[in-house]
Amino acid sequence: MSSISARLPGCFEPVAGYDLERFGKDFDGGYLVDPRSVADAQLLLSFGMNEDWSFERSFCAYNDVPVEMYDASVGRREFKRRVRKKFATFYRIRHLLRAINLVRSYDRFFRGKRRHHMLMIGFDSETSRSASSVFTEHATEKTDSVFFKVDIEGSEYRILDDLLAAQSKIAGMVIEFHDIDLHMDRIRAFVSALDLNICHCHGNNFGGMDAQGQPLVIELSFSRYAPQKDGKAAFPHPLDMANKRDHPDYALKFGG
């Protein structure tokens, strides 16, 4: 499927020359990252999962580190409720089997040192935690290298300062930024203050574009490492996939 031309400010242009790999499933849920950041990580702090932990599964297959997942919107109880609901409409056997497999997949992955916390991420309260509190709780004095995955549907703007405070111990990071037209100044300031390189940028075609041809949702990957080679990056990257599989991906150009 052909791509659609889209534009982003120059501050989002990745540093070229990274040998990226895709972690997570095809289409929505997978991210391109610097595998050195994955290999170097001692801990994965993952914020937001819905019903997809393919990124975390790929990460652990590459480097089997502890995983602390935070998402209060879903969990085993919710997944089992869906199974019961599908039993009530048993004629939809395909949907029932999918719901059962989801519970099984959840139970296989989230056990031992891979934990799911039924809390949201944003600020400290009875039902949520700040990124700073999560980092303090799980990153011990011996933890020198942490990888963050952030996909929390707009709450990412609440934790940007926390991420900056922890940046000396961040090996790599992927963040999905939503409604970037409303938060451009905050994203620019964050990227400018962050002592990591943008190694990849991808426009999420679920979010659509504004009147200026700018994707409203973007995925940024960061690495603490320098690129491995010279060269100019092409967008989409050969490993990129449209989040919405039956719609064209974005061919990004940067400037301004």
SENUSE-544010 format. One line per 3 residues: number of its first residue (from 0); their letters; for each residue x, y, z of N, C-alpha, C. Coordinates in nm, 4 decimals. Atoms other than C-alpha are relative to their C-alpha. Example, Ala and Ser with C-alpha at 12.3 -4.5 7.8 and 13.67 -1.06 7.14 Angstrom:
2
0> as> 0.0890,-0.1190,0.0000,1.2300,-0.4500,0.7800,0.0900,0.1200,0.0000 | -0.0820,-0.1190,-0.0060,1.3670,-0.1060,0.7140,-0.0770,0.1090,0.0730
***
This chain:
256
0> mss> 0.0846,-0.1190,0.0000,0.0000,0.0000,0.0000,0.0886,0.1246,0.0000 | -0.0795,-0.1215,0.0088,0.1352,0.3446,-0.0895,-0.0124,0.0822,0.1280 | -0.0007,-0.0839,-0.1200,0.2215,0.5972,0.1808,-0.0517,0.1394,-0.0331
3> isa> 0.0482,-0.1371,0.0119,0.0912,0.9491,0.2411,0.1069,0.0933,0.0536 | -0.0998,-0.0962,-0.0442,0.3273,1.2448,0.2640,-0.0508,0.0774,0.1210 | 0.0337,-0.0734,-0.1220,0.3275,1.4093,0.6073,0.1226,0.0773,0.0454
6> rlp> -0.1095,-0.0876,-0.0414,0.5381,1.6757,0.7749,-0.0003,0.0190,0.1511 | -0.0175,-0.0276,-0.1425,0.6774,1.7333,1.1234,0.1109,0.1031,0.0167 | -0.1090,-0.0938,-0.0261,0.8957,2.0050,1.2775,0.1355,-0.0695,0.0059
9> gcf> -0.1334,0.0569,0.0042,1.2703,1.9530,1.2479,0.0478,-0.0576,0.1312 | -0.0446,0.0518,-0.1298,1.3063,1.8887,1.6217,-0.0317,-0.1483,0.0172 | 0.0359,0.1407,-0.0097,1.1486,1.5448,1.5669,0.0822,-0.0887,-0.0934
12> epv> -0.0746,0.0801,0.0975,1.3909,1.4364,1.2947,0.1011,-0.0884,0.0718 | -0.0932,0.0905,-0.0667,1.5810,1.1271,1.4096,0.1435,0.0204,-0.0469 | -0.1398,0.0077,0.0377,1.9564,1.1058,1.4116,0.0151,-0.1234,-0.0888
15> agy> -0.0113,0.1113,0.0943,2.0394,0.8890,1.1094,0.1126,-0.0948,0.0404 | -0.1096,0.0943,-0.0181,2.2583,0.5801,1.1120,-0.0199,-0.1056,0.1058 | 0.0275,0.1032,-0.0999,2.0897,0.3559,1.3688,-0.0437,-0.1302,-0.0672
18> dle> 0.0460,0.1317,0.0424,2.0517,-0.0171,1.3083,-0.1160,-0.0409,0.0902 | 0.1180,0.0204,-0.0830,1.6978,-0.0477,1.4391,-0.0571,-0.1403,-0.0186 | 0.0751,0.1251,0.0076,1.4966,-0.3588,1.5154,-0.1413,0.0254,0.0500
21> rfg> 0.1401,-0.0138,-0.0407,1.1235,-0.4010,1.5570,-0.0280,-0.0921,0.1180 | 0.0414,0.0757,-0.1182,0.9982,-0.5102,1.8983,-0.1510,0.0142,0.0125 | 0.1457,-0.0018,-0.0044,0.6327,-0.6077,1.9317,-0.0580,-0.0512,-0.1302
24> kdf> 0.0684,0.0623,0.1129,0.3767,-0.7338,1.6863,-0.0041,0.0913,-0.1217 | 0.0196,-0.0784,0.1212,0.3104,-0.6194,1.3328,-0.1111,0.1027,0.0209 | 0.0992,-0.1065,-0.0032,0.1086,-0.3021,1.2821,-0.0036,0.0644,0.1394
27> dgg> 0.0068,-0.0735,-0.1261,-0.0186,-0.1341,1.6016,0.0542,-0.0850,0.1150 | -0.0564,0.0715,-0.1152,0.1765,-0.2307,1.9133,0.1475,-0.0291,-0.0121 | -0.1422,0.0209,0.0184,0.5234,-0.2672,1.7628,0.0742,0.1325,-0.0132
30> ylv> -0.0805,-0.1219,0.0054,0.8034,-0.0098,1.7895,0.1395,-0.0339,-0.0512 | -0.1379,0.0131,0.0436,1.1408,0.0372,1.6214,0.0911,0.0645,0.1038 | -0.0890,-0.0498,-0.1047,1.4175,0.0737,1.8789,0.1432,-0.0424,-0.0293
33> dpr> -0.1403,0.0372,0.0045,1.7938,0.0581,1.9116,0.0174,-0.1234,0.0887 | -0.0083,0.1211,-0.0833,1.8533,-0.3022,2.0282,0.1072,0.0082,0.1076 | -0.1008,-0.0165,-0.1059,2.1604,-0.1880,2.2259,-0.0642,0.0536,0.1271
36> sva> 0.0713,-0.0512,-0.1174,1.9210,0.0003,2.4550,-0.0756,-0.1109,0.0713 | 0.0697,0.1145,-0.0592,1.7257,-0.3204,2.5075,0.0997,-0.0905,0.0709 | -0.1000,0.0895,-0.0576,2.0360,-0.5294,2.5690,0.0609,0.0572,0.1276
39> daq> -0.0635,-0.0667,-0.1138,2.1686,-0.2741,2.8179,-0.0927,0.0151,0.1196 | 0.0980,-0.0269,-0.1053,1.8476,-0.2445,3.0206,0.0046,-0.1060,0.1097 | 0.0125,0.0897,-0.1147,1.8212,-0.3952,3.3674,-0.1437,-0.0088,0.0493
42> lll> 0.1382,-0.0091,-0.0448,1.4524,-0.3093,3.4066,-0.0828,0.0637,-0.1101 | 0.0943,-0.0601,0.0932,1.1556,-0.2380,3.1793,-0.1186,0.0543,0.0783 | 0.1175,-0.0645,-0.0585,0.9013,0.0129,3.3105,-0.0945,0.0324,-0.1144
45> sfg> 0.0920,-0.0078,0.1131,0.6000,-0.0120,3.0841,-0.1324,0.0594,0.0458 | 0.1203,-0.0726,-0.0391,0.3081,0.2280,3.1047,-0.1020,-0.0075,-0.1134 | 0.1075,0.0141,0.0970,-0.0069,0.1273,2.9157,0.0128,-0.1262,-0.0818
48> mne> -0.0071,0.1229,0.0795,-0.0959,-0.2043,2.7527,-0.1301,-0.0340,-0.0729 | 0.1285,0.0427,0.0558,-0.4708,-0.2373,2.6733,-0.0028,-0.1532,0.0018 | -0.0064,0.1461,0.0008,-0.4768,-0.6010,2.5583,0.1168,-0.0474,-0.0874
51> dws> -0.1160,0.0302,0.0839,-0.1358,-0.6032,2.3898,0.1284,0.0177,0.0796 | -0.1303,-0.0045,-0.0666,0.1935,-0.6901,2.5631,0.1051,-0.0651,-0.0910 | -0.0948,0.0592,0.0947,0.3742,-0.8000,2.2463,0.1354,0.0693,0.0063
54> fer> -0.1278,-0.0688,-0.0127,0.6401,-0.5302,2.2903,0.0772,-0.0552,0.1188 | -0.0652,0.0510,-0.1207,0.7153,-0.6500,2.6427,0.0472,-0.1441,-0.0209 | -0.0388,0.1383,0.0261,0.7224,-1.0121,2.5258,0.1248,-0.0053,-0.0895
57> sfc> -0.1182,-0.0050,0.0867,0.9683,-0.9304,2.2447,0.1225,0.0485,0.0770 | -0.1083,-0.0559,-0.0805,1.1770,-0.7258,2.4866,0.0613,-0.1093,0.0875 | -0.0496,0.1024,-0.0918,1.2041,-1.0123,2.7350,0.0627,-0.1183,-0.0738
60> ayn> -0.0645,0.1044,0.0792,1.2874,-1.2605,2.4599,0.1425,0.0408,-0.0366 | -0.1316,-0.0537,0.0335,1.5846,-1.0364,2.3781,0.0854,0.0193,0.1253 | -0.0697,-0.0253,-0.1265,1.6760,-0.9474,2.7366,-0.1008,-0.0224,0.1119
63> dvp> 0.1012,0.0434,-0.0974,1.4881,-1.1234,3.0163,0.0159,0.0747,0.1325 | -0.0103,-0.0865,-0.1178,1.4647,-0.8386,3.2672,-0.1337,0.0052,0.0738 | 0.1279,-0.0239,-0.0677,1.2012,-0.7600,3.5316,-0.0840,0.1017,-0.0771
66> vem> 0.0946,-0.0909,0.0654,0.8917,-0.5885,3.3889,-0.1004,0.0470,0.1034 | 0.1029,-0.0589,-0.0850,0.6723,-0.3517,3.5863,-0.0970,0.0744,-0.0916 | 0.1017,-0.0558,0.0890,0.3572,-0.2815,3.3851,-0.1065,0.0717,0.0828
69> yda> 0.1041,-0.0774,-0.0681,0.1098,-0.0118,3.4942,-0.1127,0.0312,-0.0978 | 0.1198,-0.0307,0.0779,-0.2424,0.0012,3.3509,-0.1202,-0.0487,0.0798 | 0.1170,0.0358,-0.0814,-0.5633,0.0101,3.5545,-0.1233,-0.0266,-0.0840
72> svg> 0.1199,0.0119,0.0848,-0.7979,-0.0078,3.2549,-0.0325,-0.1441,-0.0340 | 0.0212,0.1405,0.0342,-0.7529,-0.3812,3.1952,0.0766,-0.0874,0.0981 | -0.0673,0.0950,-0.0860,-0.6403,-0.6938,3.3755,-0.0677,-0.1345,-0.0104
75> rre> 0.0535,0.1354,0.0100,-0.7175,-1.0585,3.4359,-0.1506,-0.0034,0.0256 | 0.1431,-0.0010,-0.0307,-1.0576,-0.9829,3.5897,-0.0815,0.0479,-0.1202 | 0.0699,-0.0522,0.1176,-1.1603,-0.7757,3.2871,0.0040,-0.0998,-0.1150
78> fkr> -0.0105,0.0968,0.1087,-1.0329,-1.0381,3.0438,-0.0919,-0.1197,0.0248 | 0.0908,0.1116,-0.0301,-1.2266,-1.3137,3.2242,-0.1456,0.0429,-0.0146 | 0.1364,-0.0495,0.0218,-1.5384,-1.0953,3.2189,-0.0367,-0.0083,-0.1476
81> rvr> 0.0259,0.0085,0.1435,-1.5040,-1.0849,2.8421,-0.0276,-0.1434,-0.0429 | 0.0264,0.1406,0.0307,-1.4887,-1.4654,2.8317,-0.1430,-0.0356,0.0362 | 0.1371,0.0303,-0.0415,-1.8133,-1.4892,3.0297,-0.1010,0.0639,-0.0945
84> kkf> 0.0898,-0.0686,0.0923,-1.9731,-1.2356,2.7979,-0.0089,-0.0748,-0.1319 | 0.0008,0.0737,0.1268,-1.8704,-1.4381,2.4921,-0.0749,-0.1319,0.0141 | 0.0767,0.1222,-0.0224,-2.0170,-1.7529,2.6489,-0.1497,0.0260,-0.0157
87> atf> 0.1421,-0.0343,0.0124,-2.3503,-1.5711,2.6582,-0.0429,0.0093,-0.1457 | 0.0292,-0.0036,0.1439,-2.3262,-1.5395,2.2790,0.0862,-0.1068,-0.0667 | -0.0886,0.1104,0.0354,-2.1736,-1.8791,2.2142,0.0116,-0.0206,-0.1510
90> yri> -0.0052,0.0201,0.1441,-2.2547,-1.8738,1.8450,0.1166,0.0750,-0.0633 | -0.1164,-0.0721,0.0510,-1.9648,-1.6303,1.8020,0.1257,-0.0677,0.0549 | -0.1050,0.0828,-0.0569,-1.7107,-1.9039,1.8682,0.1382,0.0625,-0.0195
93> rhl> -0.1311,-0.0600,0.0262,-1.4195,-1.7140,1.7122,0.0322,0.1056,0.1045 | -0.0196,-0.1041,-0.1000,-1.4668,-1.4254,1.9545,0.0224,-0.0609,0.1385 | -0.0177,0.0689,-0.1275,-1.4967,-1.6650,2.2488,0.1418,-0.0551,0.0122
96> lra> -0.1345,0.0569,-0.0028,-1.1722,-1.8416,2.1603,0.1055,0.1094,0.0148 | -0.0953,-0.1110,-0.0124,-0.9941,-1.5092,2.1231,0.0056,0.0498,0.1445 | 0.0045,-0.0461,-0.1387,-1.1097,-1.4026,2.4702,0.0701,-0.0991,0.0929
99> inl> -0.0660,0.1022,-0.0822,-0.9934,-1.7341,2.6219,0.1510,0.0053,-0.0197 | -0.1436,-0.0054,0.0281,-0.6555,-1.7097,2.4497,0.0644,0.1241,0.0621 | -0.0537,-0.1212,-0.0608,-0.6141,-1.3556,2.5811,0.0299,-0.0228,0.1483
102> vrs> -0.0219,0.0319,-0.1415,-0.6524,-1.4768,2.9409,0.1229,-0.0896,0.0156 | -0.1138,0.0920,-0.0081,-0.4058,-1.7578,2.8779,0.1316,0.0719,-0.0271 | -0.1206,-0.0756,0.0317,-0.1527,-1.5236,2.7197,0.0398,0.0910,0.1155
105> ydr> -0.0257,-0.0872,-0.1153,-0.1856,-1.2802,3.0107,0.0613,-0.0799,0.1140 | -0.0499,0.0814,-0.1113,-0.1312,-1.5578,3.2673,0.1401,-0.0538,-0.0267 | -0.1331,0.0509,0.0332,0.1713,-1.6940,3.0814,0.1062,0.1084,0.0133
108> ffr> -0.1020,-0.1048,-0.0006,0.3444,-1.3583,3.0571,0.0158,0.0647,0.1371 | -0.0091,-0.0746,-0.1257,0.2592,-1.1792,3.3826,0.0063,-0.0960,0.1184 | -0.0282,0.0866,-0.1143,0.4148,-1.4019,3.6430,0.1471,0.0166,0.0359
111> gkr> -0.1379,-0.0133,-0.0434,0.7346,-1.4096,3.8432,0.0438,0.1451,0.0045 | -0.0554,-0.1353,-0.0030,0.9405,-1.0982,3.7795,-0.0672,0.0934,-0.1003 | 0.0768,-0.0859,0.0912,0.6913,-0.9662,3.5208,-0.1362,0.0257,0.0642
114> rhh> 0.1166,-0.0312,-0.0834,0.4194,-0.7877,3.7151,-0.0867,0.1083,-0.0638 | 0.0974,-0.0993,0.0461,0.1051,-0.5959,3.6221,-0.0617,0.0669,0.1218 | 0.0564,-0.0785,-0.1089,-0.0019,-0.3189,3.8600,-0.1268,0.0691,-0.0498
117> mlm> 0.1282,-0.0596,0.0381,-0.3659,-0.2099,3.8432,-0.0062,0.1451,0.0471 | -0.0086,-0.1422,-0.0324,-0.2757,0.1569,3.8691,0.0276,0.0773,-0.1284 | -0.0279,-0.0865,0.1134,-0.2756,0.4400,3.6181,0.1286,0.0777,0.0257
120> igf> -0.1211,-0.0807,-0.0098,0.0271,0.6577,3.5486,-0.0350,0.1458,-0.0261 | 0.0231,-0.1436,0.0161,0.0193,1.0335,3.5905,0.0472,0.0761,0.1218 | -0.0367,-0.0657,-0.1254,0.0343,1.1544,3.9492,-0.0311,-0.0951,0.1141
123> dse> 0.0176,0.0888,-0.1146,0.0346,1.0020,4.2972,-0.1370,0.0196,0.0633 | 0.1311,0.0005,-0.0640,-0.3095,0.9130,4.4306,-0.0321,-0.1445,0.0372 | 0.0388,0.1365,-0.0354,-0.5021,0.6073,4.5494,-0.0043,-0.0910,-0.1221
126> tsr> 0.0198,0.0810,0.1201,-0.5526,0.4920,4.1911,0.1075,0.0204,-0.1066 | -0.1023,-0.0269,0.1004,-0.2444,0.6219,4.0101,0.1346,0.0265,0.0670 | -0.1349,-0.0270,-0.0472,0.1287,0.6713,4.0420,0.0707,0.0926,-0.0991
129> sas> -0.0867,-0.0796,0.0853,0.3734,0.9269,3.9115,0.1138,-0.0882,-0.0503 | -0.1155,0.0747,0.0501,0.6607,0.8021,3.6987,0.1151,0.0066,0.0982 | -0.1053,-0.0144,-0.0991,0.8935,0.9352,3.9672,-0.0146,-0.1027,0.1121
132> svf> 0.0233,0.0979,-0.1070,0.7326,0.7159,4.2337,0.0278,-0.1422,-0.0476 | -0.0247,0.1330,0.0553,0.7438,0.4106,4.0075,0.1497,-0.0243,-0.0127 | -0.1447,0.0138,0.0165,1.1094,0.4709,3.9280,0.0665,-0.0199,0.1357
135> teh> -0.0587,0.0107,-0.1335,1.1953,0.5175,4.2957,-0.0272,-0.1363,0.0620 | 0.0380,0.1283,-0.0590,1.0105,0.1994,4.3941,0.0754,-0.1175,-0.0618 | -0.0514,0.1191,0.0688,1.1573,-0.0339,4.1322,0.1455,0.0084,-0.0425
138> ate> -0.1401,-0.0140,0.0403,1.4957,0.1083,4.0322,0.0864,0.0128,0.1246 | -0.0826,0.0003,-0.1198,1.7357,0.0160,4.3113,0.1287,0.0785,-0.0244 | -0.1273,-0.0715,0.0133,2.0727,0.1775,4.3785,0.0925,-0.0683,-0.0998
141> ktd> -0.0836,0.0748,0.0938,2.2297,-0.0951,4.1635,-0.0553,0.0032,-0.1424 | 0.0591,-0.0076,0.1337,1.9988,-0.0233,3.8695,0.0561,0.1210,-0.0728 | -0.0646,-0.1080,0.0746,2.1984,0.1798,3.6206,-0.0654,0.0260,-0.1351
144> svf> 0.0489,-0.0089,0.1370,1.9939,0.1251,3.3072,-0.1449,-0.0475,-0.0069 | 0.1440,0.0288,0.0047,1.6142,0.1405,3.2624,-0.0535,0.0344,-0.1385 | 0.0697,-0.0298,0.1256,1.3984,0.1239,2.9511,-0.1450,0.0333,0.0338
147> fkv> 0.1387,-0.0412,-0.0195,1.0639,0.3077,2.9477,-0.0793,-0.0205,-0.1293 | 0.0986,-0.0023,0.1081,0.7677,0.2325,2.7240,-0.1214,0.0764,0.0503 | 0.1064,-0.0893,-0.0454,0.4987,0.5012,2.7460,-0.1068,0.0114,-0.1080
150> die> 0.1152,-0.0128,0.0905,0.1595,0.4705,2.5745,-0.1243,0.0142,0.0876 | 0.1034,-0.0207,-0.1009,-0.0913,0.6278,2.8116,-0.1015,0.1063,-0.0427 | 0.1150,-0.0704,0.0567,-0.3304,0.8128,2.5821,-0.0154,0.1443,0.0479
153> gse> 0.0067,-0.1403,-0.0364,-0.2432,1.1722,2.6677,0.0581,0.0324,0.1356 | -0.0581,-0.0252,-0.1315,-0.1183,1.1317,3.0240,0.1519,0.0081,-0.0045 | -0.1458,-0.0115,0.0109,0.2383,1.1248,2.8918,0.0495,0.1391,0.0364
156> yri> -0.0436,-0.1371,-0.0299,0.2469,1.5027,2.9366,0.0124,0.0237,0.1502 | -0.0103,-0.0130,-0.1451,0.2051,1.4564,3.3115,0.1322,-0.0536,0.0548 | -0.1194,0.0651,-0.0550,0.5287,1.2583,3.3431,0.1287,0.0426,-0.0697
159> ldd> -0.1209,-0.0385,0.0731,0.7727,1.4370,3.1115,0.1090,0.0510,0.0925 | -0.1007,-0.0496,-0.0947,0.9456,1.6160,3.3991,0.0611,-0.1148,0.0798 | -0.0521,0.1164,-0.0715,0.9773,1.2851,3.5847,0.1016,-0.0758,-0.0848
162> lla> -0.0925,0.0695,0.0891,1.1428,1.1271,3.2819,0.1315,0.0773,-0.0126 | -0.1221,-0.0801,0.0067,1.3874,1.4150,3.2543,0.0839,-0.0163,0.1264 | -0.0720,0.0157,-0.1263,1.4772,1.3749,3.6213,0.0732,-0.1338,0.0075
165> aqs> -0.0595,0.1344,-0.0045,1.5579,1.0064,3.5625,0.0919,-0.0280,-0.1177 | -0.0618,0.0290,0.1295,1.7331,1.0458,3.2281,0.1415,-0.0559,0.0095 | -0.1372,0.0523,-0.0108,2.0839,0.9640,3.3547,0.0017,-0.1526,0.0080
168> kia> 0.0075,0.1458,-0.0096,1.9648,0.6056,3.4062,-0.0902,-0.0614,-0.1065 | 0.0858,0.0518,0.1070,1.7538,0.5687,3.0906,0.0865,-0.0495,-0.1153 | -0.0729,0.0583,0.1125,1.9017,0.3303,2.8316,-0.0707,0.0296,-0.1311
171> gmv> 0.0807,-0.0250,0.1189,1.6191,0.3835,2.5859,-0.1436,0.0209,0.0397 | 0.1379,-0.0373,-0.0331,1.2584,0.4842,2.5621,-0.0818,0.0093,-0.1283 | 0.0957,-0.0277,0.1064,0.9563,0.4799,2.3342,-0.1188,0.0721,0.0642
174> ief> 0.1127,-0.0782,-0.0509,0.6820,0.7376,2.3873,-0.0963,0.0286,-0.1147 | 0.1037,-0.0403,0.0953,0.3557,0.7832,2.2007,-0.0586,0.1326,0.0473 | 0.0502,-0.1333,-0.0310,0.2639,1.1517,2.1967,-0.1323,0.0218,-0.0729
177> hdi> 0.1330,-0.0209,0.0549,-0.1030,1.2369,2.1425,-0.0300,0.1493,-0.0136 | 0.0449,-0.1391,0.0203,-0.2635,1.5574,2.0114,0.1179,0.0960,0.0000 | -0.1232,-0.0783,-0.0063,0.0751,1.7045,1.9328,-0.0231,0.1455,-0.0410
180> dlh> 0.0277,-0.1388,0.0367,-0.0833,2.0153,1.7808,-0.0327,0.0843,0.1226 | 0.0349,-0.0718,-0.1230,-0.2029,2.1105,2.1308,0.1166,0.0081,0.0981 | -0.1072,0.0105,-0.0994,0.1222,2.0245,2.3092,0.1387,0.0184,-0.0616
183> mdr> -0.1265,-0.0093,0.0725,0.3934,2.1169,2.0608,0.1110,0.0635,0.0834 | -0.1035,-0.0669,-0.0786,0.5774,2.3546,2.2932,0.0551,-0.0910,0.1094 | -0.0456,0.0896,-0.1069,0.5918,2.0963,2.5722,0.0868,-0.1124,-0.0553
186> ira> -0.0805,0.1070,0.0593,0.7231,1.8265,2.3394,0.1356,0.0543,-0.0423 | -0.1277,-0.0613,0.0411,0.9862,2.0591,2.1934,0.0922,0.0193,0.1198 | -0.0816,-0.0237,-0.1195,1.1064,2.1529,2.5424,0.0536,-0.1309,0.0560
189> fvs> -0.0425,0.1306,-0.0499,1.1207,1.7883,2.6473,0.1137,-0.0557,-0.0846 | -0.1015,0.0538,0.0895,1.3182,1.6785,2.3422,0.1308,0.0782,0.0138 | -0.1189,-0.0838,-0.0132,1.5568,1.9720,2.3841,0.0761,-0.0286,0.1291
192> ald> -0.0632,0.0217,-0.1306,1.6237,1.8939,2.7510,0.0473,-0.1431,0.0200 | -0.0316,0.1418,-0.0171,1.6577,1.5174,2.7036,0.1361,-0.0315,-0.0607 | -0.1349,0.0328,0.0446,2.0143,1.3910,2.6771,0.0050,-0.1393,-0.0631
195> lni> 0.0036,0.1221,0.0785,1.9197,1.1000,2.4506,-0.0289,0.0391,-0.1448 | 0.0266,-0.0257,0.1404,1.9030,1.0802,2.0731,-0.1354,-0.0553,-0.0419 | 0.1152,0.0582,0.0688,1.5829,1.0405,1.8781,0.0553,-0.0926,-0.1072
198> chc> -0.0510,0.0955,0.0991,1.6617,0.7239,1.6837,-0.1073,-0.0410,-0.1002 | 0.1058,0.0288,0.0966,1.3218,0.6844,1.5173,-0.1236,0.0822,0.0301 | 0.1276,-0.0708,-0.0119,0.9977,0.8689,1.4536,-0.0980,-0.0642,-0.0958
201> hgn> 0.1038,0.0618,0.0831,0.6745,0.7210,1.3225,-0.1322,0.0691,0.0259 | 0.1331,-0.0577,-0.0141,0.3381,0.8800,1.2576,-0.1050,-0.1088,0.0132 | 0.1061,0.0983,-0.0240,0.0453,0.6829,1.3972,-0.1227,0.0396,-0.0808
204> nfg> 0.1093,-0.0389,0.0893,-0.2212,0.6798,1.1276,-0.1385,-0.0209,0.0601 | 0.1285,0.0003,-0.0707,-0.4976,0.6056,1.3795,-0.0400,0.1421,0.0390 | 0.0286,-0.1340,-0.0495,-0.4651,0.9681,1.4892,-0.0391,0.1006,-0.1054
207> gmd> 0.0318,-0.0944,0.1063,-0.5114,1.1327,1.1490,0.0995,0.1143,-0.0069 | -0.0875,-0.1155,0.0190,-0.3531,1.4582,1.0345,-0.0804,0.1287,0.0147 | 0.0657,-0.1300,-0.0061,-0.4268,1.8255,1.0860,0.0008,0.0642,-0.1383
210> aqg> 0.0127,-0.0684,0.1290,-0.4858,2.0814,0.8108,0.1349,0.0277,-0.0642 | -0.1343,-0.0247,0.0529,-0.1091,2.1338,0.7718,0.0726,-0.1287,-0.0405 | -0.0617,0.1264,0.0372,-0.0461,1.7670,0.6981,0.0907,-0.0575,0.1056
213> qpl> -0.0810,0.0442,-0.1125,0.0980,1.6959,1.0403,-0.0722,-0.1118,0.0754 | 0.0634,0.1049,-0.0795,0.0251,1.3621,1.2134,-0.0297,0.0496,0.1406 | 0.0381,-0.0461,-0.1327,-0.1592,1.4236,1.5392,0.0490,-0.0925,0.1111
216> vie> -0.0570,0.0948,-0.0959,-0.0134,1.1154,1.7089,0.1310,-0.0517,-0.0588 | -0.1292,0.0488,0.0470,0.3534,1.0233,1.6805,0.0630,-0.0906,0.1047 | -0.0759,0.0903,-0.0859,0.5792,0.7550,1.8234,0.1476,0.0351,-0.0132
219> lsf> -0.1416,-0.0342,-0.0003,0.9313,0.8604,1.9208,0.0785,-0.1058,0.0774 | -0.0915,0.0934,-0.0655,1.2105,0.6164,2.0042,0.1294,0.0725,0.0317 | -0.1218,-0.0669,-0.0465,1.5139,0.7323,2.2022,0.1060,-0.1029,0.0380
222> sry> -0.1122,0.0858,-0.0384,1.8568,0.5809,2.2595,0.1089,0.0841,0.0654 | -0.1141,-0.0683,-0.0614,2.1456,0.6767,2.4859,0.1269,-0.0152,-0.0843 | -0.1176,0.0277,0.0806,2.3851,0.5438,2.2221,0.0078,0.0887,-0.1234
225> apq> -0.0223,-0.0680,0.1271,2.5385,0.7166,1.9222,-0.0328,-0.0965,-0.1141 | 0.0296,0.0882,0.1140,2.4460,0.5844,1.5760,0.1213,-0.0829,-0.0402 | -0.1084,0.0899,0.0389,2.6505,0.2990,1.4297,0.0655,0.0377,-0.1322
228> kdg> -0.0520,-0.0255,0.1348,2.7018,0.4447,1.0822,-0.0501,0.1345,-0.0495 | 0.0462,-0.1218,0.0663,2.6614,0.7435,0.8557,-0.1151,-0.0343,-0.0937 | 0.1075,0.0238,0.0970,2.3694,0.7879,0.6211,-0.1203,0.0851,0.0313
231> kaa> 0.1226,-0.0777,-0.0150,2.0320,0.9477,0.5769,-0.1168,-0.0953,0.0187 | 0.1137,0.0858,-0.0291,1.7180,0.7957,0.7226,-0.1122,0.0224,-0.1009 | 0.1154,-0.0075,0.0891,1.4203,0.7182,0.5000,-0.1261,-0.0309,0.0807
234> fph> 0.1258,0.0198,-0.0720,1.0605,0.7332,0.6161,-0.1123,-0.0260,-0.1002 | -0.0104,0.0957,-0.1106,0.8781,0.5074,0.6467,0.1284,-0.0832,-0.0084 | -0.1115,0.0924,-0.0102,1.1646,0.2885,0.7643,-0.0445,-0.1348,-0.0578
237> pld> 0.0395,0.1305,0.0541,1.1723,-0.0554,0.5955,-0.0727,-0.0903,0.0989 | 0.0673,0.0828,-0.1004,1.0569,-0.2116,0.9239,-0.1274,0.0638,0.0548 | 0.1222,-0.0659,-0.0456,0.7778,0.0419,0.9818,-0.1229,-0.0689,-0.0576
240> man> 0.1300,0.0477,0.0468,0.4172,-0.0678,0.9530,-0.1057,0.0995,0.0440 | 0.1104,-0.0871,-0.0381,0.1014,0.1376,0.9514,-0.0689,-0.0563,0.1234 | 0.0739,0.0469,-0.1181,-0.0723,0.1201,1.2894,-0.1368,-0.0535,-0.0405
243> krd> 0.1281,0.0424,0.0553,-0.4042,0.0973,1.1061,0.0279,-0.0704,-0.1310 | -0.0600,0.0792,0.1073,-0.3220,-0.1835,0.8693,-0.0646,0.0204,-0.1365 | 0.0669,-0.0158,0.1289,-0.5783,-0.1091,0.5982,0.0022,0.1439,-0.0501
246> hpd> -0.0161,-0.1383,0.0425,-0.4723,0.2563,0.5669,0.1481,0.0273,-0.0290 | -0.1404,-0.0289,0.0337,-0.1539,0.4063,0.4152,0.0765,0.0510,0.1217 | -0.0899,-0.0530,-0.1020,0.1412,0.4762,0.6423,0.0424,0.1411,-0.0418
249> yal> -0.0458,-0.1357,0.0279,0.2967,0.8242,0.6639,0.1471,-0.0005,-0.0433 | -0.1371,-0.0261,0.0435,0.6085,0.9176,0.4681,0.0392,0.1360,0.0537 | -0.0261,-0.1231,-0.0721,0.7544,1.1796,0.6985,0.1116,0.0829,-0.0635
252> kfg> -0.1030,-0.0973,0.0323,0.9488,1.4908,0.6045,0.0077,0.0980,0.1157 | -0.0229,-0.0813,-0.1179,1.1002,1.7221,0.8624,0.0531,0.1363,-0.0396 | -0.0487,-0.1351,0.0241,1.1610,2.0944,0.8741,-0.0850,0.1025,0.0704
255> g> 0.0767,-0.1068,-0.0639,1.0577,2.4175,1.0374,0.0096,-0.0002,0.1501
***
